[in-house]
Amino acid sequence: MARGTITDASVRAIRHGLADLPADATRIGVLRRPPSRARAVVDETMPELGLPDDLLASMRDAAAEMRLQGLCDEGAHNAAWERVGVGEAYRTHLETDADARDALAALDDRVAAGESLVLVCVENTETKRCHRTILRAALEGAES
C-alpha cells in the first residue's frame, strides 16, 4: 500500500476555502487548547502535539513585549519564536514527552497505512512560524 500524504493548513484557510487539501484527508487539530473555530474544521484533535503550555506562555509573553517595542503582529510573533527558541524546544518535546511520542508514532502508523493527513493550527505559515511545520517534518523524517 502506498504511504499517505501529509499536508498542513491554517484554520482560517480551511474556513474560507483557501486551502487546497486532498478530499479524503483526515484533518487533525494540533493545538493544546483548540478554540471552537478550530474544532469546527477538524475531524479530530491531538492536543498532546500542541505546544506545551509553558512554551506557549513564554512565546506569548515575548511576542507581547515585541509588540510594545513597535513590531507588527507577525514580526513580534516571529521574533518571539526565535528569542524563546520554540523550534528547538518543540523538537525536544516531541522526543521526550511520552504522550507526544505516542501521538507522533500513531500518526506515522496511519500515514504508513495509506491515510492522508492535514495538520491544522491557527497560524498562517506564509507570515508566521508554526510548530505544525516542525511536526510535519518529523512525520516526513526531515529536519525543519
TIVEXLO-18791 format. One record per residue (C-alpha): x, y, z; residue in three letters. Coordinates in steps of 0.25 Angstrom, whole numbers, plus 2048, in hexadecimal, padded with zeros to 3 digits. Example, Ala and Ser with C-alpha at 12.3 -4.5 7.8 and 13.67 -1.06 7.14 Angstrom:
REM TIVEXLO-18791
8317EE81Fala8377FC81Dser
//
This chain:
REM TIVEXLO-18791
800800800met80580E7FDala808817808arg7FE82280Bgly801831809thr80483B814ile80084A812thr7FD85581Basp7F386181Bala7EE86C824ser7E086D82Aval7DD879822arg7E2874815ala7D9868817ile7CD87081Barg7CE87980Fhis7D086E805gly7DF873802leu7E6866806ala7E885C7FAasp7E684F802leu7E58417FEpro7D683E7FFala7D8831806asp7E2836810ala7DF83681Fthr7E0844826arg7E8843833ile7E884F83Cgly7F5850843val7F285B84Dleu7F485985Carg7E786085Farg7DF861851pro7D586D850pro7C786A84Bser7CB86F83Earg7D686583Dala7CD859842arg7C385D837ala7CC85A82Cval7D484D830val7D083F831asp7D783C83Eglu7E1843847thr7EE83F84Dmet7F1849858pro7FE84185Cglu80484684Fleu801855852gly80C85E858leu80E85B867pro807865870asp81486B876asp81A86D868leu80D873863leu80D87D86Eala81B88186Cser81888385Emet80C88B860arg81489486Basp81F896862ala81689A856ala80F8A485Fala81C8AA863glu8208AB854met8138B2850arg8158BC85Bleu8228BF854gln81B8C2847gly81B8B583Fleu80F8B1838cys8088A583Casp80F89C832glu81C8A2835gly81A8A1844ala816892843his82288E83Aasn82C896843ala82688F850ala827882849trp836884847glu83888A855arg83187F85Cval837874854gly82A86E850val82F865845gly83985E84Dglu83185D85Aala825857852tyr82E84D84Barg833849859thr82584885Ehis82283E852leu82D836856glu82C836865thr81D837869asp817829869ala80982E865asp80F836859ala81882A855arg80C820855asp80382A84Dala80E82C843leu81081D841ala80181B840ala801826834leu80D82082Easp80681282Easp7F9818828arg80181E81Dval80981181Aala7FC80A819ala7F881480Egly7F081E815glu7F182D811ser7F283781Cleu7F184681Dval7F784C829leu7EF85882Eval7F3864836cys7EF873837val7FB879831glu7FD87D823asn80B877820thr80C881814glu80E88C81Ethr81188582Clys81987A831arg81186E836cys81486183Dhis80C859833arg81785B828thr821854832ile816849835leu814847826arg824846824ala82483C830ala81A833829leu82183481Cglu82E831822gly83583E81Fala83A84A827glu832857826ser
//
